[in-house]
Amino acid sequence: MREGVNVRIKFGHWVISVLLVMALSVLPGRAADQKPAMRTITDRNGKTVRIPVEPKKIACFFGPSYEKVFLLGAADRVTVMSIIQPPWSQKLNPKLKQMPRMESYSDPDVERILTLGVDLVFYWQWPQQTEKMAAAGIPVVCPYAASNAATTIEAFLQNNKEEIRFYGEVLGEKAKKIAEEYCAYYDAKISRILKVTSKIPEDKRPKVYYVGGRNVFATQGRNSPGQWLIEIAGGSFVTKDLNANFVDASMEQVIAWNPDVILIESFTSPDAILRDPRWQCIQAVKDRKVFVNPQGVFLWGHGSSEAVLFVLYLAKLFHPDLFRDIDLTREVKEYYAAFYHYVLSDADVDRILKHLPPEGFEFVKY
């Protein structure tokens, strides 16, 4: 009899334990397979998307997106990316060397994205690829307004701040706070430059030709980022009458413009201009004023949040007498300390400004 009572008591304890485990398993935060809390946002391409409240595993498939995530203190959440990041990114974050990479950002491998546990993708505005990922349950957001080119300096500045704030909104409360700190910094530095350059007449502005692609005639036109960055810094953008963001010029047009300064993005070598006999009549070539844009965590002239430093650099390049008070070494050091939490040496800054990789690193071929 006593043995039967003990069995019933033990069985009762077992039932209670099972019920308790079942009850606990449905409590918030206790289920092993519980899905993360979700919320609805509208991305910058106007698409409504359900995303995690706090994304944990992020895919950076939109070109400059890793830099923005890094800026906002969430680099440790990046799980996979589509392009090899510049050498200074790898210097500041050595984990990038082992970071999984999607070989084709134009045709994302959905199965691999799922295997990696990605819960948020920053991507271009391309609908077919976006729908392919979304159909597999992968939240995809576009961080830039592709069809909303700024038509004024004011709109351009506002658009840049809205992009940073969008990243902050997606990444969570800590990132939102850093985004506001960045926007305050951005306003202060740009206002400092515009206070001077807004008063410079057109005939006192150097004529600037901008090489933004893989050959010497690949440039930017009206309402492009190149136009606004150069005009903010006190230059005259010679291709502003070309009616396209990315556009090809001709040798005849360049000769007619006869720029005083030529700026080159990292995709093209200055030797392609300096050693070409056709360019020897151009004033910028005669004066050896052909410069490769600085490159830090990302390309300064190519959608980077470091474009604020690029404006300081250009203002001092175009009008050294008006901006003698700008100490570029100090400015770059302060920026990297504030937003990347990294202490640069004077030699580091010199290499960044001269478009050189860190010691022991090689440049990335895009």
ChimeraX attribute file (.defattr): number of C-alpha atoms within 10 A of each C-alpha:
attribute: neighborCount
match mode: 1-to-1
recipient: residues
	/A:1	6
	/A:2	7
	/A:3	8
	/A:4	9
	/A:5	10
	/A:6	11
	/A:7	12
	/A:8	12
	/A:9	12
	/A:10	12
	/A:11	12
	/A:12	12
	/A:13	12
	/A:14	12
	/A:15	12
	/A:16	12
	/A:17	12
	/A:18	12
	/A:19	12
	/A:20	11
	/A:21	11
	/A:22	12
	/A:23	11
	/A:24	13
	/A:25	15
	/A:26	12
	/A:27	10
	/A:28	8
	/A:29	13
	/A:30	11
	/A:31	12
	/A:32	8
	/A:33	8
	/A:34	12
	/A:35	9
	/A:36	14
	/A:37	11
	/A:38	13
	/A:39	12
	/A:40	11
	/A:41	16
	/A:42	13
	/A:43	19
	/A:44	19
	/A:45	16
	/A:46	13
	/A:47	12
	/A:48	13
	/A:49	17
	/A:50	17
	/A:51	22
	/A:52	19
	/A:53	16
	/A:54	17
	/A:55	21
	/A:56	17
	/A:57	17
	/A:58	26
	/A:59	26
	/A:60	25
	/A:61	23
	/A:62	20
	/A:63	20
	/A:64	20
	/A:65	24
	/A:66	26
	/A:67	23
	/A:68	22
	/A:69	22
	/A:70	20
	/A:71	25
	/A:72	25
	/A:73	18
	/A:74	20
	/A:75	18
	/A:76	13
	/A:77	16
	/A:78	22
	/A:79	21
	/A:80	23
	/A:81	24
	/A:82	20
	/A:83	19
	/A:84	19
	/A:85	21
	/A:86	20
	/A:87	25
	/A:88	22
	/A:89	22
	/A:90	16
	/A:91	18
	/A:92	17
	/A:93	16
	/A:94	12
	/A:95	12
	/A:96	20
	/A:97	14
	/A:98	8
	/A:99	13
	/A:100	15
	/A:101	18
	/A:102	20
	/A:103	13
	/A:104	11
	/A:105	18
	/A:106	14
	/A:107	12
	/A:108	17
	/A:109	15
	/A:110	17
	/A:111	10
	/A:112	12
	/A:113	21
	/A:114	14
	/A:115	8
	/A:116	15
	/A:117	14
	/A:118	20
	/A:119	21
	/A:120	26
	/A:121	27
	/A:122	25
	/A:123	22
	/A:124	21
	/A:125	21
	/A:126	10
	/A:127	9
	/A:128	11
	/A:129	19
	/A:130	21
	/A:131	14
	/A:132	16
	/A:133	20
	/A:134	17
	/A:135	11
	/A:136	12
	/A:137	14
	/A:138	21
	/A:139	21
	/A:140	26
	/A:141	28
	/A:142	25
	/A:143	23
	/A:144	24
	/A:145	17
	/A:146	11
	/A:147	9
	/A:148	12
	/A:149	15
	/A:150	19
	/A:151	12
	/A:152	12
	/A:153	16
	/A:154	10
	/A:155	14
	/A:156	19
	/A:157	18
	/A:158	14
	/A:159	17
	/A:160	19
	/A:161	19
	/A:162	18
	/A:163	19
	/A:164	24
	/A:165	22
	/A:166	21
	/A:167	24
	/A:168	24
	/A:169	18
	/A:170	22
	/A:171	24
	/A:172	16
	/A:173	13
	/A:174	13
	/A:175	23
	/A:176	19
	/A:177	14
	/A:178	19
	/A:179	26
	/A:180	15
	/A:181	14
	/A:182	21
	/A:183	18
	/A:184	12
	/A:185	14
	/A:186	20
	/A:187	14
	/A:188	11
	/A:189	16
	/A:190	17
	/A:191	14
	/A:192	12
	/A:193	20
	/A:194	17
	/A:195	11
	/A:196	15
	/A:197	19
	/A:198	13
	/A:199	9
	/A:200	13
	/A:201	10
	/A:202	12
	/A:203	9
	/A:204	11
	/A:205	18
	/A:206	19
	/A:207	23
	/A:208	25
	/A:209	29
	/A:210	26
	/A:211	26
	/A:212	24
	/A:213	18
	/A:214	15
	/A:215	15
	/A:216	20
	/A:217	18
	/A:218	16
	/A:219	24
	/A:220	28
	/A:221	22
	/A:222	22
	/A:223	20
	/A:224	20
	/A:225	20
	/A:226	26
	/A:227	24
	/A:228	25
	/A:229	23
	/A:230	24
	/A:231	22
	/A:232	23
	/A:233	25
	/A:234	29
	/A:235	28
	/A:236	24
	/A:237	24
	/A:238	23
	/A:239	25
	/A:240	18
	/A:241	11
	/A:242	16
	/A:243	13
	/A:244	15
	/A:245	17
	/A:246	16
	/A:247	16
	/A:248	18
	/A:249	17
	/A:250	11
	/A:251	12
	/A:252	10
	/A:253	12
	/A:254	16
	/A:255	15
	/A:256	11
	/A:257	17
	/A:258	20
	/A:259	21
	/A:260	23
	/A:261	23
	/A:262	23
	/A:263	21
	/A:264	24
	/A:265	23
	/A:266	24
	/A:267	15
	/A:268	17
	/A:269	16
	/A:270	19
	/A:271	9
	/A:272	11
	/A:273	19
	/A:274	18
	/A:275	11
	/A:276	10
	/A:277	8
	/A:278	12
	/A:279	18
	/A:280	14
	/A:281	11
	/A:282	21
	/A:283	18
	/A:284	23
	/A:285	19
	/A:286	13
	/A:287	10
	/A:288	13
	/A:289	16
	/A:290	20
	/A:291	18
	/A:292	20
	/A:293	25
	/A:294	25
	/A:295	25
	/A:296	25
	/A:297	26
	/A:298	24
	/A:299	22
	/A:300	23
	/A:301	26
	/A:302	18
	/A:303	16
	/A:304	21
	/A:305	24
	/A:306	24
	/A:307	20
	/A:308	18
	/A:309	21
	/A:310	24
	/A:311	24
	/A:312	23
	/A:313	22
	/A:314	20
	/A:315	25
	/A:316	21
	/A:317	17
	/A:318	20
	/A:319	17
	/A:320	13
	/A:321	9
	/A:322	13
	/A:323	16
	/A:324	9
	/A:325	9
	/A:326	15
	/A:327	12
	/A:328	17
	/A:329	17
	/A:330	12
	/A:331	16
	/A:332	24
	/A:333	17
	/A:334	16
	/A:335	19
	/A:336	19
	/A:337	13
	/A:338	15
	/A:339	16
	/A:340	19
	/A:341	13
	/A:342	15
	/A:343	14
	/A:344	18
	/A:345	11
	/A:346	12
	/A:347	12
	/A:348	20
	/A:349	22
	/A:350	16
	/A:351	17
	/A:352	20
	/A:353	20
	/A:354	14
	/A:355	20
	/A:356	20
	/A:357	20
	/A:358	19
	/A:359	12
	/A:360	7
	/A:361	13
	/A:362	12
	/A:363	14
	/A:364	12
	/A:365	8
	/A:366	10
